[in-house]
Amino acid sequence: MHLAQLNIAKAKYSLEAPEIKEFVDNLEPVNNLAESSEGFIWRLKDEDGDATSIQAFSDPDIIVNMSVWSSTDALKNFMFRTHHRNFLRRKKEWFHNISEDSYVLWWVPVDHVPTIEEAVEKLDFLRSNGDTPYAFTFKSNFSASEFIESNF
């Protein structure tokens, strides 16, 4: 199985605003870094090569990022051991704090490409039920075998 992830952020500014320009200008390099990272499988993107125009929520200021990785370690390595971590550290400059969970992880079959609807459902499930093998965060980090054994 592969690990899918959705993370969302609520922008403080229009993506055309100078206050968020550094973030927007680095979307392509960071996305390219993800795609060249060990364990990367797939990511959601539009015709411009990112997902900023994909509306998954009624709030137009919420942007989404969704990808699939070979393992939890592969995703963590990209997130925390590459240039990506520098942008995570600066998240508060560009995005509002979201009081609910803003990301979700879940296991998918190797031949499955998750849909945005599926991802939103997983996030909603996580928010309602907490970490389970069906939808979880890095805090619980359920394995693929725990998901299979859970009969979700």
DSSP file (Angstrom, degrees, kcal/mol; ACC not computed):
  #  RESIDUE AA STRUCTURE BP1 BP2  ACC     N-H-->O    O-->H-N    N-H-->O    O-->H-N    TCO  KAPPA ALPHA  PHI   PSI    X-CA   Y-CA   Z-CA
    1    1 A M              0   0    0      0, 0.0     2,-0.3     0, 0.0   143,-0.1   0.000 360.0 360.0 360.0 158.9    0.0    0.0    0.0
    2    2 A H  E     -A  108   0A   0    106,-3.0   106,-2.8   142,-0.1     2,-0.6  -0.788 360.0-115.3-114.2 160.4    1.0    3.6   -0.4
    3    3 A L  E     -AB 107  69A   0     66,-2.8    66,-3.1    -2,-0.3     2,-0.3  -0.858  26.7-164.0-100.1 123.3    0.5    6.6    1.9
    4    4 A A  E     -AB 106  68A   0    102,-3.5   102,-2.0    -2,-0.6     2,-0.4  -0.772   7.6-170.4-100.7 150.8   -1.8    9.4    0.7
    5    5 A Q  E     -AB 105  67A   0     62,-2.6    62,-2.0    -2,-0.3     2,-0.4  -1.000  13.4-171.2-142.6 144.1   -1.8   12.8    2.3
    6    6 A L  E     +AB 104  66A   0     98,-2.2    98,-2.4    -2,-0.4     2,-0.4  -0.999  10.3 177.5-126.4 132.7   -4.0   15.9    2.2
    7    7 A N  E     -AB 103  65A   0     58,-2.7    58,-2.0    -2,-0.4     2,-0.3  -0.997   7.5-164.5-133.4 146.8   -3.0   19.2    3.8
    8    8 A I  E     - B   0  64A   0     94,-3.0     2,-0.3    -2,-0.4    56,-0.2  -0.870   5.3-171.3-125.7 156.9   -4.8   22.4    3.7
    9    9 A A  E     - B   0  63A   0     54,-1.9    54,-3.1    -2,-0.3     2,-0.7  -0.992  20.6-136.3-147.1 143.6   -4.0   26.0    4.6
   10   10 A K  E     -CB  96  62A   0     86,-0.6    86,-3.1    -2,-0.3    52,-0.2  -0.891  30.4-133.6-103.8 109.3   -6.1   29.2    4.8
   11   11 A A  E     -C   95   0A   0     50,-2.8    84,-0.3    -2,-0.7     4,-0.1  -0.319   9.0-153.4 -65.7 138.7   -4.2   32.0    3.1
   12   12 A K  S    S+     0   0    0     82,-2.9     2,-0.3     2,-0.1    -1,-0.1   0.710  81.9  29.7 -77.8 -22.3   -4.0   35.3    4.9
   13   13 A Y  S    S-     0   0    0     81,-0.5     2,-0.1    48,-0.1    -2,-0.0  -0.878  96.1 -87.1-134.4 160.9   -3.6   37.1    1.5
   14   14 A S    >   -     0   0    0     -2,-0.3     3,-2.3     1,-0.1     6,-0.3  -0.426  45.2-116.3 -60.2 145.4   -4.7   36.7   -2.1
   15   15 A L  T 3  S+     0   0    0      1,-0.3    -1,-0.1    -2,-0.1     9,-0.1   0.631 117.3  56.9 -65.6 -10.7   -2.1   34.6   -3.9
   16   16 A E  T 3  S+     0   0    0      8,-0.0    -1,-0.3     3,-0.0     5,-0.1   0.496  84.7 110.3 -92.3  -5.7   -1.3   37.6   -6.0
   17   17 A A  S X  S-     0   0    0     -3,-2.3     3,-1.3     1,-0.1     4,-0.3  -0.392  74.6-128.3 -73.9 146.0   -0.5   39.8   -3.0
   18   18 A P  G >  S+     0   0    0      0, 0.0     3,-0.9     0, 0.0     4,-0.4   0.789 104.4  68.3 -62.6 -27.2    3.1   40.8   -2.3
   19   19 A E  G 3  S+     0   0    0      1,-0.2     4,-0.1     2,-0.1     3,-0.1   0.728 110.4  32.5 -65.7 -21.6    2.9   39.5    1.3
   20   20 A I  G <> S+     0   0    0     -3,-1.3     4,-2.3    -6,-0.3     3,-0.3   0.288  87.1 107.7-116.4   7.0    2.7   35.9    0.0
   21   21 A K  H <> S+     0   0    0     -3,-0.9     4,-3.2    -4,-0.3     5,-0.2   0.867  75.5  55.2 -56.6 -41.9    4.8   36.3   -3.1
   22   22 A E  H  > S+     0   0    0     -4,-0.4     4,-0.9     2,-0.2    -1,-0.2   0.902 109.9  46.9 -62.2 -39.9    7.8   34.3   -1.7
   23   23 A F  H >4 S+     0   0    0     -3,-0.3     3,-0.9     2,-0.2     4,-0.4   0.962 115.2  45.1 -62.8 -51.4    5.6   31.4   -0.9
   24   24 A V  H >< S+     0   0    0     -4,-2.3     3,-1.4     1,-0.3     4,-0.5   0.896 109.4  55.9 -61.4 -41.9    4.0   31.5   -4.4
   25   25 A D  H 3< S+     0   0    0     -4,-3.2    -1,-0.3     1,-0.3    -2,-0.2   0.726 109.0  48.7 -64.1 -21.1    7.3   31.9   -6.1
   26   26 A N  T <X S+     0   0    0     -4,-0.9     4,-2.3    -3,-0.9     5,-0.3   0.388  82.7  93.2-101.2   2.9    8.6   28.8   -4.5
   27   27 A L  H <> S+     0   0    0     -3,-1.4     4,-2.9    -4,-0.4     5,-0.2   0.959  88.3  46.2 -58.3 -51.0    5.7   26.5   -5.3
   28   28 A E  H  > S+     0   0    0     -4,-0.5     4,-2.7     1,-0.2     5,-0.2   0.940 114.2  45.8 -62.5 -48.9    7.3   25.2   -8.5
   29   29 A P  H  > S+     0   0    0      0, 0.0     4,-2.2     0, 0.0    -1,-0.2   0.911 116.2  45.9 -61.1 -39.9   10.7   24.5   -7.0
   30   30 A V  H  X S+     0   0    0     -4,-2.3     4,-2.3     2,-0.2    -2,-0.2   0.901 113.2  49.4 -70.5 -39.1    9.3   22.8   -3.9
   31   31 A N  H  X S+     0   0    0     -4,-2.9     4,-2.5    -5,-0.3    -1,-0.2   0.901 111.2  50.1 -64.0 -39.7    6.9   20.8   -6.0
   32   32 A N  H  X S+     0   0    0     -4,-2.7     4,-1.5    -5,-0.2    -2,-0.2   0.896 109.2  52.1 -63.6 -39.4    9.8   19.7   -8.3
   33   33 A L  H  X S+     0   0    0     -4,-2.2     4,-0.5    -5,-0.2    -2,-0.2   0.916 109.5  49.6 -61.6 -43.5   11.8   18.8   -5.2
   34   34 A A  H >< S+     0   0    0     -4,-2.3     3,-1.6     1,-0.2    -2,-0.2   0.951 109.5  51.0 -58.9 -49.6    8.8   16.6   -4.0
   35   35 A E  H 3< S+     0   0    0     -4,-2.5    -1,-0.2     1,-0.3    -2,-0.2   0.773 112.9  45.8 -63.3 -25.7    8.6   14.9   -7.4
   36   36 A S  H 3< S+     0   0    0     -4,-1.5    -1,-0.3    -3,-0.2    -2,-0.2   0.442  91.4 109.9 -95.0   0.4   12.3   14.1   -7.4
   37   37 A S  S X< S-     0   0    0     -3,-1.6     3,-1.9    -4,-0.5     2,-0.1  -0.465  81.6 -97.8 -77.6 146.2   12.3   12.9   -3.8
   38   38 A E  T 3  S+     0   0    0      1,-0.2    40,-0.2    -2,-0.2    -1,-0.1  -0.415 109.9  21.1 -60.8 131.5   12.7    9.2   -3.0
   39   39 A G  T 3  S+     0   0    0      1,-0.3    31,-2.6    -2,-0.1    -1,-0.2   0.344  84.5 141.6  91.5  -5.8    9.4    7.5   -2.4
   40   40 A F  E <   +D   69   0A   0     -3,-1.9    -1,-0.3    29,-0.2    29,-0.2  -0.502  16.4 165.9 -69.4 137.2    7.3   10.1   -4.3
   41   41 A I  E     -     0   0A   0     27,-2.5     2,-0.3     1,-0.4    28,-0.2   0.730  55.8 -23.7-115.1 -50.6    4.5    8.5   -6.2
   42   42 A W  E     -D   68   0A   0     26,-1.5    26,-2.8     2,-0.0    -1,-0.4  -0.987  47.6-158.7-163.4 154.1    2.0   11.2   -7.3
   43   43 A R  E     -D   67   0A   0     -2,-0.3     2,-0.3    24,-0.3    24,-0.3  -0.995  29.2-108.3-143.2 151.6    0.6   14.7   -6.5
   44   44 A L        +     0   0    0     22,-2.8     2,-0.3    -2,-0.3    22,-0.3  -0.569  49.9 157.8 -72.5 131.7   -2.5   16.6   -7.2
   45   45 A K        -     0   0    0     -2,-0.3     6,-0.2     6,-0.1     2,-0.1  -0.993  31.3-138.8-155.7 154.9   -1.9   19.4   -9.7
   46   46 A D    >   -     0   0    0      4,-3.7     3,-1.9    -2,-0.3     5,-0.0  -0.252  53.2 -75.4 -97.9-169.4   -3.8   21.6  -12.2
   47   47 A E  T 3  S+     0   0    0      1,-0.3     4,-0.1     2,-0.1    -1,-0.0   0.697 131.6  58.1 -65.4 -18.3   -2.8   22.7  -15.7
   48   48 A D  T 3  S-     0   0    0      2,-0.3    -1,-0.3     0, 0.0     3,-0.1   0.498 120.3-107.5 -88.3  -4.6   -0.3   25.2  -14.1
   49   49 A G  S <  S+     0   0    0     -3,-1.9     2,-0.2     1,-0.4    -2,-0.1   0.472  90.9  71.7  94.6   2.3    1.5   22.4  -12.2
   50   50 A D  S    S-     0   0    0     15,-0.0    -4,-3.7   -19,-0.0    -1,-0.4  -0.750  77.9-122.0-133.8-173.5    0.2   23.2   -8.7
   51   51 A A  S >  S+     0   0    0     -6,-0.2     3,-1.5    -2,-0.2    13,-0.6   0.230  73.9 110.4-116.4  13.9   -3.1   22.8   -6.9
   52   52 A T  T 3  S+     0   0    0      1,-0.3    -1,-0.1    11,-0.1   -37,-0.1   0.746  80.4  49.7 -66.4 -21.9   -3.7   26.4   -5.8
   53   53 A S  T 3  S+     0   0    0     -3,-0.2     2,-0.7     2,-0.1    -1,-0.3   0.513  85.1 103.9 -92.3  -4.2   -6.6   26.8   -8.1
   54   54 A I    <   -     0   0    0     -3,-1.5     2,-0.8    10,-0.2    10,-0.3  -0.696  61.2-153.5 -83.7 116.1   -8.4   23.6   -7.0
   55   55 A Q        +     0   0    0     -2,-0.7     8,-0.1     1,-0.2    -2,-0.1  -0.807  30.2 157.2 -94.7 110.0  -11.3   24.4   -4.8
   56   56 A A        +     0   0    0     -2,-0.8     2,-0.3     6,-0.3    -1,-0.2   0.541  65.1  45.1-103.9 -12.4  -12.1   21.6   -2.4
   57   57 A F  S    S-     0   0    0      5,-0.3     5,-0.1     2,-0.3    -1,-0.0  -0.866  84.9-114.2-131.0 161.6  -13.8   23.7    0.2
   58   58 A S  S    S+     0   0    0     -2,-0.3    -1,-0.1     2,-0.1    -3,-0.0   0.788  98.4  83.1 -67.8 -26.2  -16.5   26.5    0.2
   59   59 A D  S >  S-     0   0    0      1,-0.2     3,-1.7     2,-0.0    -2,-0.3  -0.700  70.2-156.1 -79.8 114.3  -13.9   29.0    1.5
   60   60 A P  T 3  S+     0   0    0      0, 0.0    -1,-0.2     0, 0.0    -2,-0.1   0.634  88.4  66.6 -68.6 -11.8  -11.9   30.2   -1.5
   61   61 A D  T 3  S+     0   0    0    -51,-0.1   -50,-2.8     2,-0.1     2,-0.6   0.535  79.4  95.5 -85.1  -6.3   -8.9   31.1    0.7
   62   62 A I  E <   -B   10   0A   0     -3,-1.7    -6,-0.3   -52,-0.2     2,-0.3  -0.763  59.0-167.4 -88.6 120.4   -8.3   27.4    1.6
   63   63 A I  E     -B    9   0A   0    -54,-3.1   -54,-1.9    -2,-0.6     2,-0.3  -0.782   6.6-145.8-105.4 153.7   -5.6   25.9   -0.6
   64   64 A V  E     -B    8   0A   0    -13,-0.6     2,-0.4   -10,-0.3   -56,-0.2  -0.839  14.8-170.9-120.5 153.7   -5.0   22.2   -0.8
   65   65 A N  E     +B    7   0A   0    -58,-2.0   -58,-2.7    -2,-0.3     2,-0.4  -0.978  14.5 174.7-138.5 129.0   -2.0   19.9   -1.3
   66   66 A M  E     +B    6   0A   0     -2,-0.4   -22,-2.8   -22,-0.3     2,-0.3  -1.000   6.5 155.1-139.5 137.0   -2.4   16.2   -1.9
   67   67 A S  E     -BD   5  43A   0    -62,-2.0   -62,-2.6    -2,-0.4     2,-0.4  -0.955  31.7-129.5-153.1 169.6    0.2   13.6   -2.7
   68   68 A V  E     -BD   4  42A   0    -26,-2.8   -27,-2.5    -2,-0.3   -26,-1.5  -0.986  24.2-174.9-129.0 138.1    1.0    9.9   -2.5
   69   69 A W  E     -BD   3  40A   0    -66,-3.1   -66,-2.8    -2,-0.4   -29,-0.2  -0.878  35.7-120.6-131.4 158.7    4.2    8.4   -1.1
   70   70 A S  S    S-     0   0    0    -31,-2.6     2,-0.3    -2,-0.3   -30,-0.1   0.752  92.4  -8.6 -71.8 -23.3    5.7    4.9   -0.9
   71   71 A S     >  -     0   0    0    -32,-0.2     4,-1.7   -68,-0.1    -1,-0.2  -0.983  68.8-101.7-163.5 167.0    5.9    5.2    2.9
   72   72 A T  H  > S+     0   0    0     -2,-0.3     4,-2.7     1,-0.2     5,-0.2   0.900 120.7  54.8 -62.9 -41.4    5.5    7.5    5.9
   73   73 A D  H  > S+     0   0    0      1,-0.2     4,-2.8     2,-0.2    -1,-0.2   0.886 104.6  53.4 -61.9 -38.9    9.3    7.8    6.1
   74   74 A A  H  > S+     0   0    0      2,-0.2     4,-1.9     1,-0.2    -1,-0.2   0.928 111.7  45.1 -62.3 -44.4    9.5    9.0    2.5
   75   75 A L  H  X S+     0   0    0     -4,-1.7     4,-2.8     2,-0.2    -2,-0.2   0.932 113.7  49.3 -64.4 -45.7    6.9   11.7    3.2
   76   76 A K  H  X S+     0   0    0     -4,-2.7     4,-3.0     1,-0.2     5,-0.4   0.902 108.0  54.4 -61.3 -41.3    8.6   12.7    6.5
   77   77 A N  H  X S+     0   0    0     -4,-2.8     4,-1.8    -5,-0.2    -1,-0.2   0.925 112.2  43.6 -59.6 -44.4   12.0   12.9    4.7
   78   78 A F  H  X S+     0   0    0     -4,-1.9     4,-0.5    -5,-0.2     6,-0.4   0.950 118.2  44.4 -64.0 -48.2   10.7   15.3    2.1
   79   79 A M  H  < S+     0   0    0     -4,-2.8     9,-0.2     1,-0.2    -2,-0.2   0.893 128.9  21.3 -65.2 -42.0    8.8   17.4    4.6
   80   80 A F  H  < S+     0   0    0     -4,-3.0    -1,-0.2    -5,-0.2    -3,-0.2   0.513 123.4  46.7-112.2  -7.1   11.4   17.7    7.3
   81   81 A R  H  < S+     0   0    0     -4,-1.8     2,-0.2    -5,-0.4    -2,-0.1   0.164 103.2  59.5-125.5  19.2   14.8   17.0    5.7
   82   82 A T  S >< S-     0   0    0     -4,-0.5     3,-1.8    -3,-0.1     4,-0.4  -0.747 104.2 -79.3-131.3-178.1   14.7   19.1    2.5
   83   83 A H  T >> S+     0   0    0      1,-0.3     3,-1.2    -2,-0.2     4,-0.7   0.722 117.4  79.2 -55.0 -23.4   14.2   22.8    1.6
   84   84 A H  H >> S+     0   0    0     -6,-0.4     4,-1.7     1,-0.3     3,-1.1   0.852  80.7  65.4 -55.0 -37.1   10.5   22.2    2.2
   85   85 A R  H <> S+     0   0    0     -3,-1.8     4,-2.1    -7,-0.3    -1,-0.3   0.815  91.8  62.4 -60.2 -30.6   11.1   22.5    6.0
   86   86 A N  H <> S+     0   0    0     -3,-1.2     4,-0.6    -4,-0.4    -1,-0.3   0.851 105.9  45.8 -63.2 -33.3   12.1   26.1    5.6
   87   87 A F  H << S+     0   0    0     -3,-1.1     3,-0.4    -4,-0.7     4,-0.2   0.834 107.7  56.4 -79.1 -33.3    8.6   26.9    4.3
   88   88 A L  H >< S+     0   0    0     -4,-1.7     3,-1.4     1,-0.2     4,-0.3   0.911 104.2  54.7 -59.8 -41.5    6.9   24.9    7.1
   89   89 A R  H 3< S+     0   0    0     -4,-2.1     3,-0.3     1,-0.3    -1,-0.2   0.778 111.4  44.7 -63.1 -25.9    8.8   27.1    9.6
   90   90 A R  T >X S+     0   0    0     -4,-0.6     3,-2.0    -3,-0.4     4,-0.7   0.292  76.9 113.1-102.4   9.1    7.3   30.2    8.0
   91   91 A K  H X> S+     0   0    0     -3,-1.4     4,-2.5     1,-0.3     3,-1.0   0.836  70.4  60.8 -51.6 -39.6    3.8   29.0    7.6
   92   92 A K  H 34 S+     0   0    0     -3,-0.3    -1,-0.3    -4,-0.3    -2,-0.1   0.728  95.7  62.9 -65.6 -21.3    2.4   31.5   10.1
   93   93 A E  H <4 S+     0   0    0     -3,-2.0    -1,-0.3     1,-0.1    -2,-0.2   0.854 119.7  21.7 -67.7 -34.0    3.6   34.4    7.9
   94   94 A W  H << S+     0   0    0     -3,-1.0   -82,-2.9    -4,-0.7   -81,-0.5   0.648 119.6  52.6-110.2 -21.8    1.3   33.4    5.0
   95   95 A F  E  < S-C   11   0A   0     -4,-2.5   -84,-0.2   -84,-0.3    -1,-0.1  -0.918  72.3-118.9-129.8 146.8   -1.5   31.3    6.5
   96   96 A H  E     -C   10   0A   0    -86,-3.1   -86,-0.6    -2,-0.4     2,-0.3  -0.407  40.9-100.7 -71.8 153.4   -4.0   31.5    9.3
   97   97 A N        -     0   0    0     -2,-0.1     2,-0.6   -88,-0.1    -1,-0.1  -0.621  32.7-147.4 -71.7 133.7   -4.0   29.0   12.1
   98   98 A I        -     0   0    0     -2,-0.3     4,-0.1     1,-0.1   -90,-0.0  -0.935   1.0-153.8-105.6 121.7   -6.7   26.4   11.6
   99   99 A S  S    S+     0   0    0     -2,-0.6    -1,-0.1     2,-0.1     2,-0.1   0.784  76.8  59.8 -70.2 -27.0   -8.1   25.2   14.9
  100  100 A E  S    S-     0   0    0      1,-0.2    -2,-0.1    -3,-0.1    27,-0.0  -0.412 112.6 -64.2 -90.9 172.5   -9.1   21.8   13.5
  101  101 A D        -     0   0    0      1,-0.1    -1,-0.2    -2,-0.1    26,-0.1  -0.334  44.7-168.0 -54.7 135.5   -6.8   19.2   12.0
  102  102 A S        +     0   0    0     -4,-0.1   -94,-3.0     1,-0.1     2,-0.3   0.332  65.9  38.5-112.3   4.8   -5.3   20.6    8.8
  103  103 A Y  E     -A    7   0A   0    -96,-0.2     2,-0.3    20,-0.1   -96,-0.2  -0.988  59.8-168.2-148.7 158.8   -3.8   17.4    7.4
  104  104 A V  E     -A    6   0A   0    -98,-2.4   -98,-2.2    -2,-0.3     2,-0.3  -0.995   6.1-156.5-147.1 146.5   -4.7   13.8    7.1
  105  105 A L  E     +AE   5 136A   0     31,-2.8    31,-2.6    -2,-0.3     2,-0.3  -0.921  19.2 163.8-119.3 147.5   -2.9   10.6    6.1
  106  106 A W  E     -A    4   0A   0   -102,-2.0  -102,-3.5    -2,-0.3     2,-0.3  -0.980  35.1-107.9-159.9 157.2   -4.4    7.4    4.9
  107  107 A W  E     -A    3   0A   0     26,-0.4  -104,-0.2    -2,-0.3    36,-0.0  -0.680  33.0-177.3 -91.1 139.9   -3.4    4.2    3.1
  108  108 A V  E     -A    2   0A   0   -106,-2.8  -106,-3.0    -2,-0.3    36,-0.0  -0.957  35.0 -95.8-131.7 150.9   -4.4    3.5   -0.5
  109  109 A P    >   -     0   0    0      0, 0.0     3,-2.1     0, 0.0     0, 0.0  -0.304  42.3-110.0 -60.0 152.7   -3.8    0.5   -2.8
  110  110 A V  T 3  S+     0   0    0      1,-0.3  -107,-0.0     3,-0.0    -2,-0.0   0.750 118.1  48.5 -61.5 -24.4   -0.7    0.9   -5.0
  111  111 A D  T 3  S+     0   0    0   -109,-0.0     2,-0.5     2,-0.0    -1,-0.3   0.258  92.4 102.7 -98.8  13.2   -2.8    1.3   -8.2
  112  112 A H    <   -     0   0    0     -3,-2.1    -4,-0.1  -110,-0.0  -110,-0.1  -0.834  51.6-163.0-104.7 130.5   -5.2    3.9   -6.6
  113  113 A V        -     0   0    0     -2,-0.5    -3,-0.0  -109,-0.0    -2,-0.0  -0.951  27.9-130.8-105.5 115.4   -5.1    7.7   -7.3
  114  114 A P        -     0   0    0      0, 0.0     2,-0.2     0, 0.0    -6,-0.0  -0.285  14.8-134.9 -68.2 150.7   -7.1    9.4   -4.6
  115  115 A T     >  -     0   0    0      1,-0.1     4,-2.1   -71,-0.0     5,-0.1  -0.621  20.7-116.3 -97.4 162.0   -9.7   12.0   -5.5
  116  116 A I  H  > S+     0   0    0     -2,-0.2     4,-2.5     2,-0.2     5,-0.2   0.860 117.9  55.5 -64.9 -35.0  -10.1   15.3   -3.8
  117  117 A E  H  > S+     0   0    0      2,-0.2     4,-2.2     1,-0.2    -1,-0.2   0.912 107.5  48.8 -63.3 -42.6  -13.5   14.2   -2.6
  118  118 A E  H  > S+     0   0    0      2,-0.2     4,-2.2     1,-0.2    -2,-0.2   0.915 111.4  50.2 -61.3 -44.0  -12.0   11.2   -1.0
  119  119 A A  H  X S+     0   0    0     -4,-2.1     4,-2.3     2,-0.2    -2,-0.2   0.907 109.9  48.9 -63.9 -43.6   -9.4   13.3    0.7
  120  120 A V  H  X S+     0   0    0     -4,-2.5     4,-2.7     1,-0.2    -1,-0.2   0.896 110.2  52.5 -63.5 -40.0  -11.9   15.8    2.1
  121  121 A E  H  X S+     0   0    0     -4,-2.2     4,-2.4     2,-0.2    -2,-0.2   0.901 109.0  50.0 -62.1 -40.7  -14.0   12.8    3.4
  122  122 A K  H  X S+     0   0    0     -4,-2.2     4,-2.6     2,-0.2    -2,-0.2   0.911 111.2  48.5 -64.1 -42.8  -10.8   11.5    5.2
  123  123 A L  H  X S+     0   0    0     -4,-2.3     4,-2.6     2,-0.2    -2,-0.2   0.926 112.2  48.6 -63.8 -44.2  -10.1   14.9    6.8
  124  124 A D  H  X S+     0   0    0     -4,-2.7     4,-1.8     2,-0.2    -2,-0.2   0.906 111.6  50.3 -60.5 -42.0  -13.8   15.2    7.9
  125  125 A F  H  X S+     0   0    0     -4,-2.4     4,-2.7     2,-0.2     5,-0.3   0.931 110.7  49.1 -62.4 -46.1  -13.6   11.6    9.3
  126  126 A L  H  X S+     0   0    0     -4,-2.6     4,-2.7     1,-0.2    -2,-0.2   0.925 110.4  50.7 -58.7 -45.8  -10.4   12.5   11.2
  127  127 A R  H  < S+     0   0    0     -4,-2.6    -1,-0.2     1,-0.2    -2,-0.2   0.843 117.7  39.5 -62.5 -33.7  -11.9   15.6   12.6
  128  128 A S  H  < S+     0   0    0     -4,-1.8    -2,-0.2    -5,-0.2    -1,-0.2   0.811 131.1  23.3 -84.2 -32.0  -15.0   13.7   13.8
  129  129 A N  H  < S-     0   0    0     -4,-2.7    -3,-0.2     1,-0.2    -2,-0.2   0.508  94.5-133.4-117.1  -8.5  -13.3   10.5   15.1
  130  130 A G     <  -     0   0    0     -4,-2.7    -1,-0.2    -5,-0.3     2,-0.2  -0.261  61.8 -14.1  75.9-173.8   -9.7   11.3   15.9
  131  131 A D  S    S+     0   0    0     -4,-0.1     5,-0.2     3,-0.1    -5,-0.0  -0.430  73.6 151.7 -66.7 126.7   -6.8    9.2   14.7
  132  132 A T  B >   -F  135   0B   0      3,-2.1     3,-0.5    -2,-0.2    10,-0.2  -0.901  62.3 -97.7-140.8 168.3   -7.8    5.7   13.5
  133  133 A P  T 3  S+     0   0    0      0, 0.0   -26,-0.4     0, 0.0     3,-0.2   0.730 123.0  60.1 -61.6 -18.3   -6.2    3.4   10.9
  134  134 A Y  T 3  S+     0   0    0      1,-0.3     2,-0.3   -28,-0.1   -27,-0.1   0.855 126.3   0.5 -76.6 -37.2   -8.8    4.8    8.4
  135  135 A A  B <  S+F  132   0B   0     -3,-0.5    -3,-2.1    -5,-0.2    -1,-0.3  -0.931  84.2 152.9-156.1 125.5   -7.6    8.4    8.7
  136  136 A F  B     -E  105   0A   0    -31,-2.6   -31,-2.8    -2,-0.3     2,-0.2  -0.853  32.3-125.9-149.5 177.0   -4.7    9.6   10.9
  137  137 A T    >>  -     0   0    0     -2,-0.3     4,-2.7   -33,-0.2     3,-0.9  -0.673  45.9 -91.5-120.6 177.4   -1.9   12.0   11.6
  138  138 A F  T 34 S+     0   0    0      1,-0.2   -34,-0.0    -2,-0.2   -66,-0.0   0.742 118.8  72.6 -63.0 -21.7    1.8   11.6   12.3
  139  139 A K  T 34 S+     0   0    0      1,-0.2    -1,-0.2     2,-0.0    -3,-0.0   0.887 114.6  20.9 -60.9 -38.8    0.9   11.4   16.0
  140  140 A S  T <4 S-     0   0    0     -3,-0.9    -2,-0.2    -8,-0.1    -1,-0.2   0.819  83.0-170.8 -99.4 -40.3   -0.6    8.0   15.6
  141  141 A N     <  -     0   0    0     -4,-2.7    -3,-0.1     1,-0.1   -69,-0.1   0.906  13.7-158.6  51.6  54.5    1.1    6.9   12.3
  142  142 A F        -     0   0    0     -5,-0.3    -1,-0.1   -10,-0.2     2,-0.1  -0.334  12.5-123.2 -63.6 143.8   -0.9    3.7   11.8
  143  143 A S     >  -     0   0    0      1,-0.1     4,-1.8   -36,-0.0     5,-0.1  -0.398  20.2-110.7 -83.3 164.5    0.8    1.2    9.5
  144  144 A A  H  > S+     0   0    0      1,-0.2     4,-2.5     2,-0.2     5,-0.2   0.881 120.3  54.3 -61.5 -38.1   -0.8   -0.3    6.3
  145  145 A S  H  > S+     0   0    0      1,-0.2     4,-2.6     2,-0.2    -1,-0.2   0.859 105.2  52.8 -67.1 -33.5   -1.2   -3.6    8.1
  146  146 A E  H  > S+     0   0    0      2,-0.2     4,-1.3     1,-0.2    -1,-0.2   0.880 109.3  50.3 -66.8 -36.4   -3.1   -1.9   10.9
  147  147 A F  H  X>S+     0   0    0     -4,-1.8     5,-0.8     2,-0.2     4,-0.5   0.950 112.2  46.3 -63.3 -48.1   -5.4   -0.4    8.3
  148  148 A I  H ><5S+     0   0    0     -4,-2.5     3,-1.0     1,-0.2    -2,-0.2   0.914 113.8  48.6 -61.7 -43.7   -6.0   -3.8    6.7
  149  149 A E  H 3<5S+     0   0    0     -4,-2.6    -1,-0.2     1,-0.2    -2,-0.2   0.729 100.0  67.4 -69.1 -21.9   -6.6   -5.5   10.0
  150  150 A S  H 3<5S-     0   0    0     -4,-1.3    -1,-0.2    -3,-0.4    -2,-0.2   0.644  95.7-136.8 -76.5 -13.8   -9.0   -2.8   11.1
  151  151 A N  T <<5       0   0    0     -3,-1.0    -3,-0.1    -4,-0.5    -2,-0.1   0.773 360.0 360.0  63.5  28.1  -11.6   -3.8    8.5
  152  152 A F      <       0   0    0     -5,-0.8    -1,-0.1   -19,-0.0    -4,-0.1   0.486 360.0 360.0 -71.0 360.0  -12.4   -0.2    7.6
